[in-house]
């Protein structure tokens, strides 16, 4: 499988051509003109030309750039497993990230600030994936350990704090 980091989209600097009625919802659904995109291969294709610029999320080709809306982050981590000392996260669009210095994990508060922090992992560039609930529970149940009242996970020699034990 081609590594997402090998894609040249970060090197493309086309002219901005406007906006597309495409929304990536918080639940991971890709909605075009009010209708969910039902073909996983099409979502995968679009995800490969997605990037986040200073002014927002865009789909890019070598000749055009078009803005889209993303409610939270564009991807969801749907599965997690361990290969030796490294945790591998898999997204809803088929990307994989080895959690570590190149693909760090961070906890973020919910939009309204009252939600419990949720884990995110950087996939490529400034594109992040939020852990879907089942993947997060698996991470906590199978991979976490407690220290000084907080839960942690370890991957690629780095420890990540998930939050306080309640």
N, C-alpha and C positions, 0 to 999 in steps of 0.2 A: 504494500500500500504506500502511495506517495505521501511523504510527510508534508503537512500543511505549511510548515515553515519554509518549504522550498518554492512556494508559489510566488510569482513576481508581482502580485497586486500592490504590494507596498512601493514598488518602483514605478508604477504607472501614474502619470499626472495628466489625465485628460481634462478636457473642458467640462465644467458642470452643466448639465443639460436640464435640470429641473428636479421635480419630485415624481415619485411613483406611488400609487395607492397600494402600498405593501406595508403591512404591519406584522412584526414578529411579537406575538403576545407573550405575556409573562408565563403562560402555561406551555410555551414552546411551539404553539401553532403559528404557521405562516399563512396570513390572510391577504389575498389579492382581490381588490375591489369588492370587499365584503364576503368573499368566498374562500374557505380553506383550500390551500393547495394540497390535493390528495395524493399526488405522486411523489413518493419519497426521493426518487432519483432527481426530480426537478428541484426539490428543496435542497438536496445535496449540492447540485450544480450551482444554485444561487448562493449557497453558503460559501462556496469556494471563491467567489468574486466579491465577497463582503469585506468591508473594513470599516474602522472607526477613525474618522478624521476629526480635527479640532472643532468643526461645525456639525458633527453628528455622524450617523451611520450612512454609508453609501455603498451602492453596488458599482463596481468599476470594470471597464474593459480598457484595452489600450486606447480607445478613441472617445469614450464617454463616461461620465460619472453622474449618477442619479441618486438623490436622497430618498431614504425610506425611514419609517418609524420603528423603533424598538422600545417596547414598554419597560423592560428591565435590562436584560442582557440577551444576546441572540441565541444562546445555546443552553441546554440542560445536560448535566451529568446524569446519565441513566444507569451506569454500572461502574463499579470500582472493584479492582482486585489487586493482589500483591504479587510482584515478581521479585523475590528475594527481599532486598531492603527498599524497594521502590514501589509506590502505589501508582497504578495506572487507572486513569479516569477515561471513560468512553462517553461521548456525547450523543444526543438524539440525532445528529446528522452524520455520525460515523467517524468523527475526529477522535484521536486518542492523545492524551497528554500524560507524561510521566511527572508526577508531582515532585517538584524540587525547585532549584534556583531559576531555571528557565520557565517553569510553569508553577508559580507559587500558589499556595492556598491562602485565602484571607477570609476573615469573617466580616460581614457587613450587616448593619442594622436594617430593618425593613423600612419601607418608604415613609411610614408615619412615625418612625422612631420608637414606637411602642412594641413592635414585633421583636421576637427573639432574634439575635444575630443568625445569619444563614451563611453557609460556606460557599465560596466561589473559587474557581481556579482559572488562571489565564490559559487560553488555548493557543492563540497566536496574535502577534501585534498587540493591539489594545482590545481584543475580543475575549470576552470572559464567558464562562458557563457557571450557572448556579446549580447546586446539587438538588436534584429532584428528591422529594421526601424519602422514597424507598432507598435511594443510593446513600443519602445522609444517614438514615437509620443503620444501614449496613456498615457504613464507615464507623459509626459510634459503637455498634455492637461487636464488630469483628476486629477493629483496628485501634480503638482508643485505649488509653491508660490514664490513670489518675495520679496527679502530683499536686500537693499543696492546695487541694480543693478545686482544681480545674482538670478538665479532660484535655488530653493531648493525643496527637497522632504523630508518627514519625515516617518520613519518606526521604530517600536520597541523603540520609545523614542530617536532615533538618527536622526540628520539632515544631509543630504548629499547635497553638492553643485553640481549642474549640469553644471553651467557655467554662463557667463555673458549674460545679456539680451542685445540683439542688436537691 
